Amino acid sequence: QVQLVESGGGLVQAGGSLRLSCAASGRTFSNYVMGWFRQAPGKEREFVTCISSSGATTYYDDSVKGRFTISRDNAKNTVYLQMDSLKPEDTAVYYCAAASVPFRRAYDRADEYAYWGQGIQVTVSK
């Protein structure tokens, strides 16, 4: 079992920045691919970004590429999502997730992520 807890969400104006954190506990954090997903009201959950277990490889959805940065600190059992140049359409509940399968299998496939945080609200005002 892996427990995930997100923090750092809130309200920000368009063009601003937020940094989300996801603290993991339980099994060895460094064994897991970590991902961020989001779900806006009335919409399906969508992939945002993921990072390999070592942190060497990342992958982003086109909608956030160049604005968001995922990173991890395996010594602190934490994954981060730095969000810059935020837009109103980034408003959503953001979830971190952990997958124990290989990176290329996990990728943007929500079904491959076995563990999920409770989610945290990010609201971007115009």
C-alpha positions, 0 to 999 in steps of 0.5 A: 500500500502507498498513501498519497497526500497532496498539498499546495493548492488554492486560488491564483490569478491567471498568469500566476504560479502554484506548486503542488506537493504529493507526499507518499508513505508506505512502500518504497517510493523510489520504486513507483512511477508518479503521475498527476491527473486532474478533473474539472467540473463536468469533465472526465479525469485527464492526464497531466504529467508523469515521471519515472521512478528515478526522475530521469524521464518525464512526459507531459500532456500538450496542454501543459507542456512548457508551463508545468514541471514535474519533479521528485525527491526520492529522499523525501518521498515527495513528487512536485508539480510546479505550475506556471503561467496558469490559465483559467482552464487549468482549474480542476481538482488535481490528483497524484497517483503512483504506478508500480509498472514500467514507465512506458506502460504507466505513462498517461494511462490512469488505469495503470496507477494503483494508488491515488491521493484524495485530490486538491483544488486548484482554481485560476481566476481570470 
